[in-house]
Amino acid sequence: MANHQKDFLFVLIKSLSKSEKRQFKIFASRLETSSNTKFIELFNILDKSETYDEKLILKSGSIKKVQLSNLKSYLYKQILVSIRLNIPSQNMRYQLREQIDFAAILYNKGLYKQSLKILDKTKILALENDEKLMAYEIVEFEKLIESQYITRSIQGRADELVVQAKELNYRNTISSKLSNLSLQLYGIMLKTGYVKTDAEYTYIDDYFKKHIAKLDQNKFGFREKYWFYNANLWRSFLVQDFLSCYKYALKWVTLFYENPSMIYLNPVFFLKGNHYLLESLYMLKYKTKFKEYLELLEETIKDSRFPVNDNIASLSFLYVYNNKLNLHILEGTFAESEYLIPEVLYKLKMHTDHLDEHHEMLFYYKFASIYFGNEKYAECILYLEKIINNKNLSMREDLMCFARLLCLIAHYELGKDYYLENQLKNTYKFLLKMNDLHEVQKEIIKFLKNLNSIYPTDIKKEFIKMRTRFVELEQNTYEKRAFLYLDIISWLESKIENRKISVIIKEKAKLNNR
């Protein structure tokens, strides 16, 4: 996946489309002189290279080592300038920024009325598209011009600008407070994980209420609503209130569908909202709604008006395919989902510079779950070991933990007692180091550890006993999330009833018509 040690210039050049490369060469030809042909040569060398190799660059002979650093910086800047000049006209933020720049040019030339005219039109456009930060910047610019020069543009102009500035400042402050709260809750999630006790639940609940106590929701515009739903969603995830997660993720997504222009202006926020909505539905096992919103998301992405760039393409792939796999896991259609695995692997290579290792490992865990459901335990173990052997997943101990537990069960199914014994020891050592060890994880380890010492005639009784224990744990608010990673109950039922786990899960999915 994304290797952040790669050379930034090389990664930028490799991210360019054919049209962007062509545009850059046309742009660069205007700059071409005897003194700067080297930066064009450097571009051509890197464009043709499969990997960044400084020796290959210096081998060309025309570029010296002492020049390379400055040449790379210059080329990097010129590529960005070229892209900036060819930004699609439908990008509203670039349009607004461009108009503000034009107004600044006119202001610097002393053409104050022309500058104010552009600013006024741009401000209206900014407000129509809920770009309140830019609108506030424009008002401050207008105040500067009006306070320094006698334009006599409109009577009572000063009062009008003061009122606008106050209103925009208030709204931007609310958005900032809510976005700060959302980020702080996300930070708590990374630092301490999901709440595990009533005391932790109370702390998060009080913390959240304290920060939103003085806010008047009736005065919220689009952006304030967005951040309010975002903050509520993170609070819900933290306390593992999945129904509340669904409620606020739905509000988030509905807000965009009710304001379609915002989908195309804020595609990343739209995609993330849909991902959280689908994740909530997956946690709640609301299969019907899950399929409905996944199909709606795919339709929206295919719309010709939906923006296209590398970042959006990577996020669209990530969220759509992650949830396609989730749907198959939810329905127990493991055999039907295997075709997606080579497709996802191919797309992972395509988006390698835009996705982090965590997301790659998450896909591997889903592959392993699918192979486990198809009773292809060797293939399951292959992908789990890719996760277990990864040394860079310290932020996702839960993923590492359940990968190890599923690997234990897969080894048990293969009858590899020697490997199982080693796996048990390694997994137990790993779990001891974890800060948020759950009862579910403890019980799985204890259960598997005791299996080899149980007489064959008593194994079924042990499976029944453990199923009863896990059903009890599933009702615990602070334990139920573990069962979304590992459906240990369905596996136990498959052993008790001597049936395939895929059949068990399919039957459960049919009974759950939500």
Backbone hydrogen bonds, N-H to C=O, Kabsch-Sander energy under -0.5 kcal/mol:
donor,donor_aa,acceptor,acceptor_aa,energy
2,A,355,L,-2.0
4,H,2,A,-0.8
6,K,3,N,-1.8
11,V,7,D,-2.3
12,L,8,F,-2.3
13,I,9,L,-2.5
14,K,10,F,-2.3
15,S,11,V,-1.1
16,L,12,L,-0.6
16,L,13,I,-1.1
21,K,17,S,-2.2
22,R,18,K,-2.3
23,Q,19,S,-2.6
24,F,20,E,-2.2
25,K,21,K,-2.2
26,I,22,R,-2.0
27,F,23,Q,-2.6
28,A,24,F,-3.4
29,S,25,K,-1.7
30,R,26,I,-0.8
30,R,27,F,-0.7
31,L,27,F,-0.7
31,L,28,A,-0.7
32,E,28,A,-1.0
36,N,33,T,-0.8
37,T,33,T,-0.8
39,F,36,N,-0.8
40,I,36,N,-0.7
41,E,37,T,-2.0
42,L,38,K,-2.5
43,F,39,F,-1.8
44,N,40,I,-2.2
45,I,41,E,-2.3
46,L,42,L,-2.4
47,D,43,F,-2.5
48,K,44,N,-1.6
49,S,45,I,-1.1
53,D,51,T,-0.6
57,I,53,D,-1.4
58,L,54,E,-2.2
59,K,55,K,-1.6
60,S,56,L,-0.6
60,S,57,I,-1.0
61,G,58,L,-1.3
64,K,62,S,-0.5
67,Q,64,K,-1.1
68,L,64,K,-1.2
69,S,65,K,-0.6
71,L,67,Q,-2.6
72,K,68,L,-2.7
73,S,69,S,-1.9
74,Y,70,N,-2.4
75,L,71,L,-2.9
76,Y,72,K,-2.6
77,K,73,S,-2.1
78,Q,74,Y,-2.4
79,I,75,L,-2.3
80,L,76,Y,-1.8
81,V,77,K,-2.4
82,S,78,Q,-2.4
83,I,79,I,-2.4
84,R,80,L,-2.7
85,L,81,V,-2.0
86,N,82,S,-0.7
86,N,83,I,-1.0
87,I,84,R,-1.0
91,N,88,P,-1.7
92,M,90,Q,-1.0
95,Q,91,N,-1.9
96,L,92,M,-2.6
97,R,93,R,-2.6
98,E,94,Y,-2.6
99,Q,95,Q,-2.1
100,I,96,L,-2.2
101,D,97,R,-2.1
102,F,98,E,-2.2
103,A,99,Q,-2.4
104,A,100,I,-2.0
105,I,101,D,-2.0
106,L,102,F,-2.2
107,Y,103,A,-2.4
108,N,104,A,-2.4
109,K,105,I,-1.1
110,G,107,Y,-1.7
111,L,106,L,-2.7
112,Y,110,G,-1.4
115,S,111,L,-2.0
116,L,112,Y,-2.7
117,K,113,K,-2.1
118,I,114,Q,-2.0
119,L,115,S,-2.4
120,D,116,L,-2.5
121,K,117,K,-1.8
122,T,118,I,-2.5
123,K,119,L,-2.4
124,I,120,D,-1.8
125,L,121,K,-1.9
126,A,122,T,-2.5
127,L,123,K,-2.5
128,E,124,I,-2.1
129,N,125,L,-1.3
130,D,127,L,-1.4
131,E,126,A,-3.2
132,K,130,D,-1.3
135,A,131,E,-2.1
136,Y,132,K,-2.5
137,E,133,L,-2.0
138,I,134,M,-2.4
139,V,135,A,-2.4
140,E,136,Y,-2.4
141,F,137,E,-1.8
142,E,138,I,-2.8
143,K,139,V,-2.6
144,L,140,E,-1.9
145,I,141,F,-2.1
146,E,142,E,-2.8
147,S,143,K,-2.4
148,Q,144,L,-1.3
149,Y,145,I,-2.1
151,T,149,Y,-1.5
157,R,154,I,-1.4
160,E,156,G,-1.8
161,L,157,R,-2.4
162,V,158,A,-2.1
163,V,159,D,-2.3
164,Q,160,E,-2.2
165,A,161,L,-2.6
166,K,162,V,-2.3
167,E,163,V,-2.4
168,L,164,Q,-2.7
169,N,165,A,-2.5
170,Y,166,K,-2.3
171,R,167,E,-2.2
172,N,168,L,-2.7
173,T,169,N,-2.1
174,I,170,Y,-2.2
175,S,171,R,-2.4
176,S,172,N,-2.4
177,K,173,T,-2.6
178,L,174,I,-2.4
179,S,175,S,-2.6
180,N,176,S,-2.4
181,L,177,K,-2.2
182,S,178,L,-2.4
183,L,179,S,-2.3
184,Q,180,N,-2.6
185,L,181,L,-2.4
186,Y,182,S,-2.0
187,G,183,L,-2.2
188,I,184,Q,-2.0
189,M,185,L,-2.1
190,L,186,Y,-2.1
191,K,187,G,-2.2
192,T,188,I,-3.1
193,G,188,I,-0.8
193,G,189,M,-1.3
195,V,238,L,-2.8
201,Y,197,T,-2.0
202,T,198,D,-2.5
203,Y,199,A,-2.0
204,I,200,E,-2.3
205,D,201,Y,-2.6
206,D,202,T,-2.7
207,Y,203,Y,-2.4
208,F,204,I,-2.5
209,K,205,D,-2.5
210,K,206,D,-2.3
211,H,207,Y,-1.2
212,I,208,F,-1.2
213,A,209,K,-1.1
215,L,212,I,-1.5
217,Q,215,L,-0.8
219,K,216,D,-1.7
220,F,217,Q,-1.5
225,K,221,G,-2.3
226,Y,222,F,-2.5
227,W,223,R,-2.2
228,F,224,E,-2.0
229,Y,225,K,-2.7
230,N,226,Y,-2.3
231,A,227,W,-2.5
232,N,228,F,-2.2
233,L,229,Y,-2.2
234,W,230,N,-2.0
235,R,231,A,-2.1
236,S,232,N,-2.2
237,F,233,L,-2.5
238,L,234,W,-2.4
239,V,235,R,-1.9
240,Q,237,F,-1.1
241,D,236,S,-2.5
242,F,240,Q,-1.1
245,C,241,D,-1.9
246,Y,242,F,-2.3
247,K,243,L,-2.2
248,Y,244,S,-2.3
249,A,245,C,-2.4
250,L,246,Y,-2.4
251,K,247,K,-1.7
252,W,248,Y,-2.2
253,V,249,A,-2.5
254,T,250,L,-2.9
255,L,251,K,-2.2
256,F,252,W,-1.1
257,Y,253,V,-2.2
258,E,254,T,-2.3
259,N,255,L,-0.6
259,N,256,F,-0.7
262,M,259,N,-2.2
263,I,259,N,-0.6
263,I,260,P,-1.0
264,Y,260,P,-1.0
265,L,261,S,-1.2
266,N,262,M,-2.6
270,F,266,N,-2.0
271,L,267,P,-2.6
272,K,268,V,-2.5
273,G,269,F,-2.3
274,N,270,F,-2.0
275,H,271,L,-2.2
276,Y,272,K,-2.5
277,L,273,G,-2.1
278,L,274,N,-2.6
279,E,275,H,-2.5
280,S,276,Y,-2.3
281,L,277,L,-2.3
282,Y,278,L,-2.2
283,M,279,E,-2.2
284,L,280,S,-2.0
285,K,281,L,-0.8
286,Y,281,L,-2.4
287,K,285,K,-1.5
289,K,514,R,-0.8
290,F,286,Y,-2.3
291,K,287,K,-2.3
292,E,288,T,-2.0
293,Y,289,K,-2.6
294,L,290,F,-2.1
295,E,291,K,-2.2
296,L,292,E,-1.9
297,L,293,Y,-2.1
298,E,294,L,-2.2
299,E,295,E,-2.2
300,T,296,L,-2.2
301,I,297,L,-2.3
302,K,298,E,-1.7
303,D,299,E,-0.7
303,D,300,T,-0.8
306,F,303,D,-1.8
313,A,309,N,-2.7
314,S,310,D,-2.2
315,L,311,N,-2.3
316,S,312,I,-2.7
317,F,313,A,-2.2
318,L,314,S,-2.6
319,Y,315,L,-2.8
320,V,316,S,-2.4
321,Y,317,F,-2.3
322,N,318,L,-1.7
323,N,319,Y,-1.5
324,K,320,V,-1.7
325,L,321,Y,-2.2
326,N,322,N,-1.8
327,L,323,N,-2.1
328,H,324,K,-1.6
329,I,325,L,-2.3
330,L,326,N,-2.7
331,E,327,L,-2.1
332,G,328,H,-1.4
333,T,328,H,-1.6
334,F,332,G,-1.6
337,S,333,T,-0.7
337,S,334,F,-0.8
338,E,334,F,-0.7
338,E,335,A,-0.8
340,L,337,S,-1.9
341,I,338,E,-1.2
343,E,339,Y,-0.8
344,V,340,L,-2.8
345,L,341,I,-2.5
346,Y,342,P,-2.1
347,K,343,E,-2.0
348,L,344,V,-2.5
349,K,345,L,-1.4
350,M,346,Y,-1.6
351,H,347,K,-2.0
352,T,349,K,-1.2
354,H,351,H,-2.1
355,L,351,H,-0.8
359,H,356,D,-0.6
360,E,356,D,-1.3
361,M,357,E,-2.7
362,L,358,H,-2.1
363,F,359,H,-1.9
364,Y,360,E,-2.1
365,Y,361,M,-2.1
366,K,362,L,-1.7
367,F,363,F,-2.5
368,A,364,Y,-2.5
369,S,365,Y,-2.2
370,I,366,K,-2.2
371,Y,367,F,-2.7
372,F,368,A,-2.5
373,G,369,S,-2.3
374,N,370,I,-1.4
375,E,372,F,-1.6
376,K,371,Y,-3.2
377,Y,375,E,-1.0
380,C,376,K,-1.9
381,I,377,Y,-2.7
382,L,378,A,-2.0
383,Y,379,E,-1.6
384,L,380,C,-1.9
385,E,381,I,-2.6
386,K,382,L,-0.9
387,I,383,Y,-1.1
388,I,384,L,-2.8
389,N,385,E,-2.4
390,N,387,I,-1.3
396,R,393,L,-1.6
400,M,396,R,-1.7
401,C,397,E,-2.7
402,F,398,D,-2.4
403,A,399,L,-1.9
404,R,400,M,-1.9
405,L,401,C,-2.0
406,L,402,F,-2.5
407,C,403,A,-1.9
408,L,404,R,-1.9
409,I,405,L,-1.9
410,A,406,L,-2.4
411,H,407,C,-2.3
412,Y,408,L,-2.1
413,E,409,I,-2.4
414,L,410,A,-1.7
415,G,411,H,-0.7
415,G,412,Y,-0.9
416,K,411,H,-1.9
417,D,415,G,-1.5
420,L,416,K,-2.5
421,E,417,D,-2.3
422,N,418,Y,-1.8
423,Q,419,Y,-2.8
424,L,420,L,-2.6
425,K,421,E,-1.9
426,N,422,N,-2.6
427,T,423,Q,-2.9
428,Y,424,L,-2.5
429,K,425,K,-2.1
430,F,426,N,-2.1
431,L,427,T,-2.8
432,L,428,Y,-1.8
433,K,429,K,-1.0
433,K,430,F,-0.6
434,M,430,F,-0.7
434,M,431,L,-0.7
442,K,438,H,-2.0
443,E,439,E,-2.8
444,I,440,V,-2.1
445,I,441,Q,-2.1
446,K,442,K,-2.4
447,F,443,E,-2.6
448,L,444,I,-2.7
449,K,445,I,-2.3
450,N,446,K,-1.5
451,L,447,F,-0.9
452,N,448,L,-0.6
453,S,450,N,-1.0
454,I,451,L,-1.5
458,D,455,Y,-2.1
459,I,455,Y,-0.7
459,I,456,P,-0.8
462,E,458,D,-1.9
463,F,459,I,-2.3
464,I,460,K,-2.3
465,K,461,K,-2.5
466,M,462,E,-2.5
467,R,463,F,-2.2
468,T,464,I,-2.0
469,R,465,K,-1.7
470,F,466,M,-2.6
471,V,467,R,-2.5
472,E,468,T,-1.6
473,L,469,R,-1.9
474,E,470,F,-2.2
475,Q,471,V,-0.7
475,Q,472,E,-0.8
476,N,473,L,-1.6
479,E,476,N,-1.8
480,K,476,N,-2.0
482,A,479,E,-1.3
483,F,480,K,-1.1
484,L,481,R,-1.7
485,Y,481,R,-0.7
485,Y,482,A,-0.7
486,L,482,A,-1.7
488,I,486,L,-2.3
491,W,487,D,-1.6
492,L,488,I,-2.4
493,E,489,I,-2.4
494,S,490,S,-2.0
495,K,491,W,-1.6
496,I,492,L,-2.5
497,E,493,E,-2.7
498,N,494,S,-0.6
499,R,494,S,-1.8
502,S,373,G,-0.5
504,I,500,K,-1.7
505,I,501,I,-2.5
506,K,502,S,-2.2
507,E,503,V,-2.2
508,K,504,I,-2.0
509,A,505,I,-2.4
510,K,506,K,-2.0
511,L,507,E,-1.8
512,N,508,K,-1.5
513,N,511,L,-1.1
